[in-house]
Amino acid sequence: MFFTDRTDAGARLAAALRHVEYESPVVLGLPRGGVPVAFEVARALRAPLDVIVVRKLGVPYHRELGFGAIGEGGVRIISEDIVRRSGAGREALAAVEHAEQENLVRQAQRFREGRPRVSVRGRTVIVVDDGIATGATAAAACEVVRAQGAARVVLAAPVAPPDAIAWLRTEADEVVCLSTPPGFSAVGEWYQDFSQTPDEEVVSLLMRAAGETVAGGADESAAGGAGGSGGSAGSGPVEVASGEVRLAGDLVLPEGAEAVVVFAHGSGSSRHSPRNRAVASALNAAGLGTLLFDLLTPAEEADRANVFAIELLAGRLLDATRWLRDRTPLPIGCFGASTGAAAALRAAGTTTPEGAAGAEIGAVVSRGGRPDLAGPHLAAVRAPTLLIVGGRDTTVLELNRLAQRELTCENRLEVIPGATHLFEEPGALDEVAGLARDWFRDHLR
């Protein structure tokens, strides 16, 4: 496969990465040639773009032999085995690392021109290069990104030799490569135009990407920003106020939206859940708005017990519905997964001295949920409730059947034959999305 230039390669690579769009990825280009390719990928996936600045540490007097790599944020990866076998003194190795650290800082400052580094913590990260020769730099980049806290690392390149790709599959969670020709000798041979990418082009593309991200997102004041009151809702990144806590979220309101659905993610997940993102995308296509937000702060997530703190999660969910109600008159539904479904049902069944706080929730859909964890609040739920469970998820299916007996509201249990807990089987998640779409459109008026 031949490419006209890096723009052409980036467009074709983006098409092969469409399945990652639902994971709300961050795209990182390896400078310099990887950035024009990454720019096209980021634009197609509507993802933030940044550079990944990595410096390989070469053994003194044998610089092609790397004893480690360094990256931004203080990331330092050292192979003690190579250090020991190299016979180089600690002072000589330290001198190499010091020089490369200076180069790293200088490069990062030159490319970003004062903009902060895009955080990758907890995110799916796509590392992009214009091609791979030995794979050493790409492997170092994957290690650095993982050390910076990425939840999943996808390595993407237009062309590479087969042996390098085989090795890199052990370094990244997923490798996407359009062409692995057996007669590979150099990356440039597979491009009609493989002219050098100057620093100025890297800087320009990063600035353009930053501008497009801002233009495509919501005006913070319109979307409620840091939880301010009043005004109408808009689409884009938001912060949901819950007491003293600010919870990051993503709000999408299609033009002419009929209703908006708040997502309550399950144990160990977040607003970046690829399954919830896929369902949200289907709802958006059907004219329904969506709010995906983190029920817990990063510090709270560190305590595993909080994942099952249903009362806390339900309280956050109620705060999110009130936050939405201040910004839009649209009916509000809730889509919950795993323990998030328990939180949704507990929130929908919550009453206060002032009245039924859960009445704001007009319909509930549970995907592979644990409604049993809502306990006695199930009987107080008035919102029409749809329970969706995989046929092979036998334990959770039985728990849903038992919980359904406690529901007094309009309800239905849908079992998807052959599906397991995460609905990873072909077509299973599409069926979930279709059922959820129809339930919300029928019950949110």
N, C-alpha and C positions, 0 to 999 in steps of 0.2 A: 504494500500500500504506500503510495507516494502522496505527499502533501504539498500544496502550493506554497504555503508559508506558515508561520506560527498562528496567524489568525484562523486560517483554514483548519489547522490541526486542533486548535482550541474548540472551534465550533463542532467538529466531529467528536472530539472527546467528551464535550458537554452532553451530546446526545446519548453516549454510552453510560453517562453518570446520572441520568434522569431518576433512577430508582433511589438515589441518595437524597434527592431534594426534600423528601418528607422528613428527613432527619435534621432539618435546619442546620446544614453544615457551615463550617468556616473553610474557606479556600485559601491555601497558602502556596505561593509560587516560589520556586527556587530561583534566585537571581543568577544570571540576568535573564537568560533565554526562557526560563520557565514562566516568567511573569506575563508576557503577552498571551501565552497559552492559558494560564490561570485566569486572566482577565475575562476571556470568552466563557470559560467554565462558570466563573462567579456570576457573570451577568445573566447567563442562561438559567442558572439555578436560583437566582435572586439571593445570593449569599454574600456576606462580607468578604472582602479580599485583603490579604496582607502578604508580606514576604516572610519567608522562613530563612533567617540568616544563621547558617551553620558553618563552623570552621573546623575542618579536620586537623587533628594534631599528628604531625609526622615525626617519626623517630629521627633525631639529629643524624646527619650523614647518610640517611636512608629515608628521605622524606616521603617517598611513595608508600612506605609502610606506616599505616596509621596506628597509633597507640590509643586513640580516643577521639572524642569530638566535644565541642562546647556549643552552647546555644544561649539565647537570651534568657533572662530571668535566673541567671546563676546555674543553669543546667550544665552539668559536667559528667561526661561518661568516659570512664577510663578502663582499658583492658589491662589488668594487673599482670596477666600472663604474658602479653606482648612486652610490657614494660620490663618484666623480669628477664625475658629471653633476649631483649635488645642489648642488654649490657650497658645501656646509657646511664649516666649519672643523674641523680635526682635534680641537681642544679641545672643541667642541660635541658632536661625535660621541662622543668619549671620555666625556663627562659622561652622555650617554644610556646608553652601555654600562655605566657604573659604577652608575647608578641601577637599571637592569634586573638587574644581577648581584645587587644587594642584595635586590631583589624575589624573584629566583629562589631564593636561599638561604633567605629567610624562608618562602617557600611550601613548599619541600621539607621544611624542618624542621617546619612546622606539620602537614603531611599525614602524615609518617612517624612523628613523635613518637619520634625516637631510633633507629628501626630502620635498618639499613644499606640502601643502594640495591641492588636486585637486579642482578647483573652480566648484561650481554647479550653479552659478548664470545664470538664463535664460535657464537652461538645464532640460531635463527629467532625473530624478534620480531614480534608482532602488535600494531600500534598501533591503538587503538580510540577512536572519538569517537561522540557520540550523533547526529551529523549533520554534514554539511559544507556550508558556504555558499560562500565563495570558494575554499577549499582552501589558503589561505596558511599557516594554523597547522599543518594536517596535513602539508603539504610540508616545513615547517621541522622538524616532529617526525621525519619520515623521514630528513632529512639529519642531524639530531642523533644518532639511533639508529645510523645507519650509521657516523658518526664515532666513536661509542663502541665500535665493533668488531662490530656485528651481522653475521652471515653472510648473512642473508636478511631482508628487511623486507616484511611483509604489512600493508597498510593496510585497515582494516575499519570500515564505518559503515552504519547502517540506511538512510539516505537522503541523497541529494546531487543537485545539478543535473548533467545529462549533460556539459556542457562542462568542469566542474571534474574529473569522473572521468576524462575523456579526458586532461587535463593531468597528473593525479596518477598515471596509469599510467606516465608517464615518470619519476616520482620514486620509486616503490616497485617492488619486484620483482613484487608481485601486489596487486591491489585487489579487495576483496570488498564489494560494495554491493548491498543487497536491493532498493532502489527508486531509479530515476533519472527522476522525472516531468518531462516537458517543461515543465509549467507551474509549476516550482519558484520560490518566492519567499522562503520562510523555513523553517528546520528545524522550528520549533514548530507549523507548520500541519499536520504529518503525525503529530502526537501528540494523543491525547485529553487526557493529563495531561503537560504540559511545564513543571511548576513548577520553580523554581530549586533546584539542588542545593546545600545549605549545606556549609560546610567540615566541620562535625561529621559529616555523612553520609559524606563522603569518608574521613575518619579512621576511622570505624566500619567501613566496608567493607574497608579495607586491613587493619585489625586482624583482622577475621573471616577474611579470605583467608589471612593469615599463620598464624592458628590452625588452619585447616582443612588447610593444607599440612603443618604439623607433625604434626597428628593422623593424616593420611593416609600419612605417610612412616614409615620404620622407626625404631625406637628404636636410636640409634647403637650402644649397647653390644650389643644383640641382633644387629645386622647385622655386627658386627665393627668398626664405627667406623673408626678409623684403623689398621686392620690388626691389632687385638689378637687373641690366640689363644683358642681354646676357645669354648664356647657353641654355640647353634643359630642358624641363619641366619634372617633375616627379610627382608621386602620393603622397598625404599626406597633412597635414596642411600647409597652406601658409598665407602670408600677402600680400594683394594687395595694391599697392601704388596709392593714389589719392591725388595729391598735397602734403600737409603736413600731411594728414591723412593716417593711416594704418588700413586696413579693414581685419578682420580675415576671412579666407576661407578654404574650403576643395576641393582639386583637385584630380580627379581620371582619369587616362589615361590608359585604358586597353591596353594590348599588341596588336599592329597592329591597333590602333584606326584609324577610317576613318575621324573623325571630333571631335570637342569639343563644348559642349553646355554650355553657361553661364546662370545661373538661376537668375532671378530678382524676389525676394519674394514680397509678397503683404503687405498690411497695417497690422501692429502689429505682423508681422512674422519675421523670421530670417533664417539663413542658416540651422537651426535645424528643420525647418518645416517638419513634418512627411509626408505630402502629396508630397512636392517637393522631399524629400528623396526617396520616393517610386518610383516616376517617374524617378529620376536620376538612381536608381538601375536598372530599366528596360532598360534605355538607355545604361548603362554600359554593361549589359548582351548582348546587340545587337552590341557591339563593338564601342560605342560612348563614348568619354570622357565627363566629366562634371566638372564644377566649380560652387560650391555654396559658396557665400560669403555674408557678412553682408553689406547692402547698407548704413547703418547708424552706427555710434558709439553708445555705451550705453548712453552717455550723450545726443546725438542728438535724440535718441529714446524717451527720457523723454519728449520732446516737440512734442505733437501729430501733430502739424502742419507740421512737417517734413515728415510725412508719405505721405502727399499729395503734397510735394514739387517736382513735376515731373521733373522740370528742373535740380534740384540738383541730383535726383536719376538717370536721364538719363546721366548726366555728370559722375557720378560714374561708370555707366555701360560702357560708352565709355572708361574710364580709364582702366577698367578691360579687355576690348577687346584689348587695346593697350598693356597692361601688358602681356596678353596671346600671342599676336603676336610677342613679343620680345623673347618668349620662345618656340614657336612651329609654324611650317608652316601649320598646319592643318586648314581647313575651320572652321569658327566660326559661331555658331547659337545662338539664345537667346530664352529661355523659360521664359515667364513672367506670374505671377499670380496677379489678382486684380490690385492694383495701379502699381505693377511691370510690368504688360503688357503695361501700358501707357508709363512707362519709357523706355521699350524696343523699342516700336514703335517710340517714340520721338528720341531716340538715333539713330535708323535706318534711320530716316528722317532728321538727323542733317547735315547741310552743314557749312563749314568754308571757309574763304578766300583761304585756301590752297586746297580746294576740298571737296568732300563728305566724312566727317568723319564717317558717318554711313555705308559706303560701306564695312567696315570690317565685318559687320553683314550680313551673307549670307542667313539666313532664320529665321523667327520668328514664335513661337507658343504661343498663349495666352490661359490660362486656367481660365475661370471665370473672365476674365479681364475687365478692364475699358479703352478700346481703345479710347473712346470719350475724355478722359482727355489728350490725345496727341494733341488735337486741330488741328491747321492748318498744323502741321508736318505730318499728315496722308497722305496728297497728295504727299509728297516728298519721302515716303517710296518706295524703289525699291526691298527690300528683299521679296521673296514669304512668305505670311503670312497666317497662319491657326488660325482661331478663334474657340475655343471650349467652349460651354456654356451648362449648364444643362437645360433640358426642363422645369423644374419647377422653374428655376431662372428667372422669367418672366421680372422683371425690367432690369436686366443686359442683358438679351437676346435682349430686344428692343434697348438698348444702343449699343449693338454690331451690330445689323442690321443697325442702323443709321450710325455708324462709318464705316461699310463696304462700304457704298455708297461713302465715301470720299477716299477710297483706289484706287489707279490706278495701283498698282502692281498685280501680280498673287495672288489671295486670295481665301479662301474658308471658309464657316461657317459650323461647325459641331455641331449639337444639339444632346445631349445624352438624350434620352427619360427617364423621371422619375427622373432624377438627380437634386439635389438642388445645391446651390452655392458651397459647399465644397466637392461635389461628394462623400458623405459618404455612399451612398447606395451600397449594394453588387455588385461588378463588375464594378462600375462606374469609379473608379480611374484607374483600369486596362485598361478600354477602352480609357481613356485619354492618358495613357502611350503608348498604341499601336498606336494611331493616331499620337502622337508626334514623336515616333520612325520612323514611315513610312515617315512622312513629312520631317524630318531631313535627313534621308537616301536618299530620292529622290532628295532633293534640295541642300544638302551640298556636292559638288563634288570638 
